[in-house]
């Protein structure tokens, strides 16, 4: 399973991670560098081994999940 981090403003995938913990750590880094408002532009999803996508969290929910409130 892969975890994909997307930025809505540019519509680009800005990271691919093997673990949820790695993805959330990167989100924390981004929010520390850019401010917590930046979370509004972020979306974290996953793709299972069969290629099926799924949304984990976005925006403020993602910030909260990452531990940056």
PyMOL commands that set and color helices and strands:
alter all, ss='L'
color gray80, all
select helices_A, chain A and resi 20-34+36-41+59-66
alter helices_A, ss='H'
color red, helices_A
select strands_A, chain A and resi 2-7+12-17+42-47+53-58
alter strands_A, ss='S'
color yellow, strands_A
deselect
rebuild
show_as cartoon
